[in-house]
Amino acid sequence: MRRYFGRKLLIYGLTFFAAVTINWMIPRFMPGDPVQSMLSRANVAQPAAVEAMRAHYTAMFGFDLPLWQQYLNFWGSLLKGDLGISIWLFPTPVSDVIIRAVPYTLGLLIPSILLSWFAGNRFGAFAARRKWLDNSVLPVGYVLTATPYMWLAILLAWALGIVAGVFPVAGAYGFDLQPSLSWDFLGSLAQHWFLPFASLFLVAFGGWAIGMRNMIIYELEADYVNYLRALGAPMRLVRRYAFRNAILPQVTGLALQLGVLVAGALVTEIVFSYPGLGHLILQAIQNQDFFLLQGTFLFIVIGVLIANFVIDIAYVLVDPRTRTGMGGAA
């Protein structure tokens, strides 16, 4: 087992290095000049002052250095925990900007991923045993899982927000409120959270339900199921074994779908102007904020890698065949 996890850590380490390097390169291939963007927002009219500010900011951010030296300086700062200064919100550190946005993104991602996975698997397994439910779940599930996150978010915002007026369609809480532990703020927070959560939950729910439904039908036709039936085992026991075997590919699918779910959450935040990491990425692109874009991508990469590693550990715990293989048994 130690060798297995050592190999996994090496793979994740190499993946982290490659992903962070690509994330560092992406902003530098973007069109535009971040320093010019800062000067445009400053509204300085004197040419001499503009040139002096340009030289100052260029040297401060290290843009006057060769790319290879900028890359080495980036890793040196990263190892110290320094993500740089935000160009968009100068002189606020990037880490402070990200810390303020992370709770909103995690508040969307964690409930939508876990609840959709548990509910979708349970519902798909139940639908595989009921023909009338299967005939209704299958088309609805295909429609949901094929729907882009952004499109479903727009539909929910229009139907439940604009037409019905039940839920707000922008922000994380009321514009007349300040973050606090009051019931007014918490109620407003929950109302603004529901539509982004629902759009993520419904799309993921459809995919998990279809996957589990197909796996249960496959498992119920397997040889071990026929053997159990021939022995006179109760159907409840047979379905329990079928569910345990069918859940294993769904665990693997969860690891594979994490990146898609995170991307869906970022796009959904943009639709609802939700102040999470997706909103930060949009603002960073619009303001050519290299450091904020790098820091946001870095947090997403670390989060996805950690989640995948946790799923790898969970897979070892739920699949005895994996543990047997680690032990060298035949």
Rosetta blueprint (number, residue, H / E / L):
1 M L
2 R H
3 R H
4 Y H
5 F H
6 G H
7 R H
8 K H
9 L H
10 L H
11 I H
12 Y H
13 G H
14 L H
15 T H
16 F H
17 F H
18 A H
19 A H
20 V H
21 T H
22 I H
23 N H
24 W H
25 M H
26 I H
27 P H
28 R H
29 F L
30 M L
31 P L
32 G L
33 D L
34 P H
35 V H
36 Q H
37 S H
38 M H
39 L H
40 S H
41 R H
42 A H
43 N L
44 V L
45 A L
46 Q L
47 P H
48 A H
49 A H
50 V H
51 E H
52 A H
53 M H
54 R H
55 A H
56 H H
57 Y H
58 T H
59 A H
60 M H
61 F H
62 G L
63 F L
64 D L
65 L L
66 P L
67 L H
68 W H
69 Q H
70 Q H
71 Y H
72 L H
73 N H
74 F H
75 W H
76 G H
77 S H
78 L H
79 L H
80 K L
81 G L
82 D L
83 L L
84 G L
85 I E
86 S L
87 I L
88 W L
89 L L
90 F L
91 P L
92 T L
93 P E
94 V H
95 S H
96 D H
97 V H
98 I H
99 I H
100 R H
101 A H
102 V H
103 P H
104 Y H
105 T H
106 L H
107 G H
108 L H
109 L H
110 I H
111 P H
112 S H
113 I H
114 L H
115 L H
116 S H
117 W H
118 F H
119 A H
120 G H
121 N H
122 R H
123 F H
124 G H
125 A H
126 F H
127 A H
128 A L
129 R L
130 R L
131 K H
132 W H
133 L H
134 D H
135 N H
136 S H
137 V H
138 L H
139 P H
140 V H
141 G H
142 Y H
143 V H
144 L H
145 T H
146 A H
147 T L
148 P L
149 Y H
150 M H
151 W H
152 L H
153 A H
154 I H
155 L H
156 L H
157 A H
158 W H
159 A H
160 L H
161 G H
162 I H
163 V H
164 A L
165 G L
166 V L
167 F L
168 P L
169 V L
170 A L
171 G L
172 A L
173 Y L
174 G L
175 F L
176 D L
177 L L
178 Q L
179 P L
180 S L
181 L L
182 S L
183 W H
184 D H
185 F H
186 L H
187 G H
188 S H
189 L H
190 A H
191 Q H
192 H H
193 W H
194 F H
195 L H
196 P H
197 F H
198 A H
199 S H
200 L H
201 F H
202 L H
203 V H
204 A H
205 F H
206 G H
207 G H
208 W H
209 A H
210 I H
211 G H
212 M H
213 R H
214 N H
215 M H
216 I H
217 I H
218 Y H
219 E H
220 L H
221 E L
222 A L
223 D H
224 Y H
225 V H
226 N H
227 Y H
228 L H
229 R H
230 A H
231 L L
232 G L
233 A L
234 P L
235 M H
236 R H
237 L H
238 V H
239 R H
240 R H
241 Y H
242 A H
243 F H
244 R H
245 N H
246 A H
247 I H
248 L H
249 P H
250 Q H
251 V H
252 T H
253 G H
254 L H
255 A H
256 L H
257 Q H
258 L H
259 G H
260 V H
261 L H
262 V H
263 A H
264 G H
265 A H
266 L H
267 V H
268 T H
269 E H
270 I H
271 V H
272 F L
273 S L
274 Y L
275 P L
276 G L
277 L H
278 G H
279 H H
280 L H
281 I H
282 L H
283 Q H
284 A H
285 I H
286 Q H
287 N L
288 Q L
289 D L
290 F H
291 F H
292 L H
293 L H
294 Q H
295 G H
296 T H
297 F H
298 L H
299 F H
300 I H
301 V H
302 I H
303 G H
304 V H
305 L H
306 I H
307 A H
308 N H
309 F H
310 V H
311 I H
312 D H
313 I H
314 A H
315 Y H
316 V H
317 L H
318 V H
319 D L
320 P H
321 R H
322 T H
323 R H
324 T H
325 G H
326 M H
327 G L
328 G L
329 A L
330 A L
